[in-house]
Amino acid sequence: MVSMAEQLDDYLAKIKRLVPKRTETILITKAGADVLQKKLTNKTKQLHYTNRIASEKDPHLADSVLVSMTNVDGDVDGTSTVGWVKKKAVIARWLNDGTVYITGDHFVEKAREETHSDILKAEYIKWKELGH
């Protein structure tokens, strides 16, 4: 007969196999972040791309969407973030939320909603690739 302690140890071992390590979590969330970055880039190009000449020092807003494998504070905790470089983030916020002079179109929220299932699929595929 198997003791309760042995049953719990077996159960814990099974659960640990399902939960990814931090290094794996970073790769999994990065896969989802890459999907969102692509969508934000496309949405920004579609709605807010201008014909001005961009330079390496001042790229277009759509060309400034970045993925970071850290949280918003810069800590490595298994999360990934998607956003713009600091110089462009304020412009993206104005276009998204609006100002007194600009009507916001909420393209960031729409991009997140439209890609939610694709992000989860990409993360699931990466999770499976890592052997879970």
Secondary structure, DSSP 8 states (H G I E B T S, - for coil): ---HHHHHHHHHHHHHHHS--HHHHHHHHHHHHHHHHHHHHHHHHHHH---S---SSS--GGGGEEEESS-TTS--SS--EEEE-HHHHHHHHHHHHB-SSSB---HHHHHHHHHHHHHHHHHHHHHHHTT-
